[in-house]
């Protein structure tokens, strides 16, 4: 098995990556950054997002494992003091994995016939920071509403606990093949109306966003962002590709949610 290590630039993560390389060498496990079978990330969920985009072209043959240098994240099952246990699991690897849905994003630019294609693990947003964004929202090519506000967030089930939650979206279990649209500070009055509620869209449906304003907006794909002025159409759907996590052990999704947002188990005896 060939293994790649991706870490952030924190001193603790750099040190941990060095320790992991030594343990892998002792276990006769090969490190291969270009053609790995398994990608181990050291840091946090942001580090895993970076690794996902680095190896997005290899999703059909690569699995991911996250080591967190802080508290457990939504994509990290191992803590920084558990490297020996992790390497033991690698030695006895049986190829088991758990997979989660991804977001397929296709952006059509003015003057281009073929759209640009992106994959998102968490979410994609389109936002304006210096004025009101106006766009038409289509569900399966049927006009649903004309949106006015700061922006729109479209997320995967695993991404529903991130930015989506902060703008009032619902948390969705990652076993559900669905995507979610959440409005960001929509304008609702006697003149302008939107649904003003999160929408959960079925896997055989898609969302299309057509900007009406022509002076640009910011498009994000996970942690990546770019200023856009020539996009005339954005299409979102559940991707054919999926991300696969090596299943040596797996923390229950709702346990992650409770630990991240409530923490009652640390305060009360249940």
C-alpha positions as MATLAB code, in Angstrom:
seq = 'XXXXXXXXXXXXXXXXXXXXXXXXXXXXXXXXXXXXXXXXXXXXXXXXXXXXXXXXXXXXXXXXXXXXXXXXXXXXXXXXXXXXXXXXXXXXXXXXXXXXXXXXXXXXXXXXXXXXXXXXXXXXXXXXXXXXXXXXXXXXXXXXXXXXXXXXXXXXXXXXXXXXXXXXXXXXXXXXXXXXXXXXXXXXXXXXXXXXXXXXXXXXXXXXXXXXXXXXXXXXXXXXXXXXXXXXXXXXXXXXXXXXXXXXXXXXXXXXXXXXXXXXXXXXXX';
ca = [
       0.000    0.000    0.000;
       1.293    3.434   -1.017;
       0.651    6.313    1.366;
       0.735   10.107    1.007;
       0.925   12.509    3.955;
      -0.634   15.975    3.775;
      -0.202   18.363    6.707;
      -0.727   22.027    7.462;
       2.105   24.404    8.364;
       1.601   24.375   12.120;
       4.714   23.319   13.997;
       2.872   20.507   15.775;
       1.569   19.104   12.475;
       5.021   19.243   10.855;
       6.538   17.400   13.821;
       3.755   14.821   13.772;
       4.212   14.233   10.032;
       7.905   13.475   10.650;
       7.015   11.000   13.391;
       4.479    9.314   11.125;
       7.022    8.921    8.319;
       9.397    7.142   10.712;
       6.640    4.802   11.894;
       5.618    4.015    8.312;
       9.220    3.274    7.381;
       9.596    0.891   10.328;
       6.399   -0.864    9.269;
       7.726   -1.224    5.692;
       4.874    0.881    4.312;
       5.762    2.892    1.217;
       5.307    6.672    1.012;
       4.221    7.866   -2.437;
       2.951   11.443   -2.775;
       2.071   11.149   -6.478;
       0.199    7.845   -6.745;
      -1.076    6.939   -3.284;
      -3.668    4.366   -2.344;
      -4.233    6.137    0.960;
      -3.912    9.815    1.924;
      -3.304   10.655    5.589;
      -3.964   14.262    6.583;
      -2.542   15.864    9.724;
      -4.139   19.054   11.017;
      -7.863   19.680   10.889;
     -10.818   19.504    8.541;
      -9.296   22.308    6.457;
      -6.214   20.181    5.839;
      -8.373   17.316    4.666;
     -10.259   19.644    2.336;
      -6.937   20.696    0.801;
      -5.932   17.053    0.374;
      -9.283   16.257   -1.215;
      -8.804   18.917   -3.890;
      -5.200   17.852   -4.459;
      -6.247   14.260   -5.156;
      -9.727   14.899   -6.577;
      -8.678   13.342   -9.900;
      -7.950   10.044   -8.108;
     -11.117    9.584   -6.063;
     -11.899    6.244   -7.668;
      -8.717    4.674   -6.273;
      -7.683    6.613   -3.176;
      -8.986    6.601    0.419;
      -8.499    9.244    3.098;
      -7.650    9.148    6.806;
      -7.662   12.246    9.007;
      -5.462   12.854   12.067;
      -6.567   15.858   14.108;
      -4.075   17.897   16.121;
      -6.912   19.502   18.127;
     -10.352   18.127   18.930;
     -12.000   15.608   16.623;
     -13.352   17.088   13.399;
     -16.030   15.889   11.029;
     -13.465   14.260    8.745;
     -10.854   13.165   11.260;
     -11.142    9.925   13.241;
      -7.690    9.870   14.850;
      -5.985   12.064   17.424;
      -2.351   13.207   17.364;
      -1.341   10.810   20.162;
      -2.687    7.737   18.323;
      -0.128    7.371   15.528;
       1.057    3.930   16.662;
      -2.516    2.608   16.699;
      -3.111    4.113   13.264;
      -0.030    2.455   11.769;
      -1.104   -0.883   13.259;
      -4.450   -0.461   11.497;
      -2.615    0.302    8.252;
      -0.607   -2.911    8.564;
      -3.814   -4.926    8.933;
      -5.717   -2.943    6.302;
      -8.533   -4.905    4.612;
      -9.528   -2.230    2.114;
     -12.755   -1.295    3.903;
     -14.106    2.204    3.434;
     -17.080    4.467    3.983;
     -18.058    6.933    1.268;
     -19.850   10.279    1.258;
     -21.552   12.233   -1.547;
     -19.928   15.210   -3.244;
     -21.254   18.288   -4.990;
     -20.856   18.599   -8.763;
     -20.504   22.249   -9.827;
     -20.567   23.326  -13.472;
     -19.990   26.967  -14.345;
     -20.807   28.271  -17.817;
     -18.868   31.378  -18.836;
     -19.947   33.943  -21.377;
     -18.396   33.142  -24.755;
     -17.521   29.518  -23.852;
     -19.464   26.479  -25.016;
     -18.143   23.974  -22.483;
     -18.696   24.630  -18.758;
     -15.911   24.428  -16.185;
     -16.267   21.508  -13.787;
     -15.538   21.481  -10.036;
     -16.131   19.118   -7.119;
     -16.940   20.286   -3.592;
     -16.726   18.221   -0.424;
     -18.460   20.773    1.817;
     -20.224   23.498   -0.115;
     -20.211   26.054   -2.881;
     -21.385   29.623   -2.401;
     -21.965   32.639   -4.578;
     -21.901   35.914   -2.651;
     -21.693   39.666   -3.002;
     -20.046   41.761   -0.320;
     -20.578   45.233   -1.787;
     -24.224   45.154   -2.807;
     -27.257   42.993   -3.439;
     -26.900   39.856   -5.511;
     -29.816   39.131   -7.822;
     -30.215   35.750   -9.491;
     -32.867   33.351  -10.746;
     -33.034   29.966   -9.021;
     -34.196   26.984  -11.084;
     -35.038   23.487   -9.838;
     -34.740   20.957  -12.690;
     -34.771   23.859  -15.167;
     -38.072   25.261  -13.819;
     -37.901   28.770  -12.379;
     -38.449   28.623   -8.607;
     -37.671   32.147   -7.397;
     -35.768   35.328   -8.094;
     -33.349   35.749   -5.210;
     -32.170   39.061   -3.804;
     -29.742   39.173   -0.912;
     -26.125   38.563    0.078;
     -25.793   35.159   -1.543;
     -26.636   31.462   -1.792;
     -24.986   28.432   -0.184;
     -25.367   24.934   -1.654;
     -23.948   22.157    0.509;
     -23.424   18.420    0.735;
     -24.696   16.434    3.756;
     -21.230   16.454    5.356;
     -20.913   20.153    4.552;
     -24.262   20.849    6.185;
     -22.519   21.216    9.555;
     -20.268   24.000    8.250;
     -21.134   27.318    6.634;
     -24.601   26.014    5.790;
     -25.449   25.679    9.483;
     -24.209   29.181   10.241;
     -26.693   30.668    7.748;
     -29.628   28.688    9.157;
     -29.464   25.483    7.135;
     -30.397   22.047    8.445;
     -27.919   19.327    9.386;
     -28.261   16.291    7.095;
     -26.889   12.804    7.789;
     -24.184   11.970    5.200;
     -25.864    8.695    4.220;
     -28.605   10.743    2.572;
     -27.956   11.438   -1.115;
     -29.125   15.030   -1.082;
     -27.914   18.585   -1.413;
     -29.165   21.665    0.379;
     -29.757   25.248   -0.697;
     -29.648   27.907    2.016;
     -30.212   31.595    1.391;
     -27.759   34.114    2.821;
     -29.536   37.232    4.136;
     -32.334   37.233    1.566;
     -34.473   40.346    1.093;
     -38.134   39.698    1.881;
     -40.700   42.495    1.923;
     -43.919   43.519    0.131;
     -42.046   43.840   -3.159;
     -39.471   41.022   -3.119;
     -40.231   37.480   -1.949;
     -38.169   34.311   -1.661;
     -38.866   31.009    0.107;
     -36.554   32.214    2.892;
     -36.094   28.650    4.121;
     -33.485   25.924    3.517;
     -34.345   23.520    0.691;
     -33.253   19.870    0.586;
     -33.091   18.662   -2.997;
     -33.396   15.017   -4.099;
     -30.459   13.238   -5.808;
     -32.198   13.046   -9.201;
     -32.820   16.806   -9.239;
     -30.476   19.688   -9.884;
     -30.239   23.388   -9.120;
     -29.402   26.087  -11.641;
     -28.450   29.637  -10.698;
     -28.526   32.370  -13.330;
     -27.080   35.719  -12.166;
     -29.051   38.791  -13.147;
     -26.521   41.325  -11.902;
     -23.601   41.697  -14.281;
     -21.020   43.362  -12.044;
     -19.732   40.153  -10.516;
     -19.751   38.076   -7.358;
     -17.460   35.790   -5.377;
     -17.705   32.064   -6.113;
     -16.396   29.608   -3.535;
     -15.732   25.884   -3.852;
     -15.014   24.718   -0.307;
     -12.136   26.894    0.938;
     -11.231   28.106   -2.579;
     -12.647   31.419   -3.788;
     -12.516   33.554   -6.933;
     -14.076   36.788   -8.157;
     -16.289   36.171  -11.183;
     -17.830   38.549  -13.714;
     -18.531   36.362  -16.740;
     -20.467   33.402  -15.320;
     -23.930   33.214  -16.882;
     -25.058   29.886  -15.435;
     -24.174   27.659  -12.455;
     -25.469   24.113  -12.209;
     -25.329   22.015   -9.036;
     -26.097   18.332   -8.573;
     -24.939   15.330   -6.558;
     -21.710   14.150   -8.191;
     -21.118   10.710   -9.657;
     -17.816   10.713   -7.780;
     -17.677   10.053   -4.039;
     -15.003   10.495   -1.388;
     -13.869    7.327    0.397;
     -12.537    7.198    3.958;
     -10.577    4.200    5.199;
     -12.755    2.477    7.756;
     -10.416    1.302   10.500;
     -12.782    2.869   12.977;
     -15.441    5.478   12.481;
     -17.041    7.951   14.856;
     -20.844    8.080   14.622;
     -21.996   11.198   12.751;
     -24.379   12.393   15.469;
     -21.653   11.918   18.076;
     -19.514   14.326   16.043;
     -22.388   16.812   15.878;
     -22.993   16.590   19.625;
     -19.296   16.985   20.414;
     -18.871   19.949   18.045;
     -21.943   21.996   18.924;
     -23.342   20.862   22.270;
     -20.742   19.046   24.363;
     -23.350   17.895   26.885;
     -21.538   14.605   27.434;
     -18.664   16.557   28.926;
     -20.947   18.502   31.287;
     -23.679   16.168   32.361;
     -23.923   12.538   33.281;
     -26.398   10.863   30.939;
];
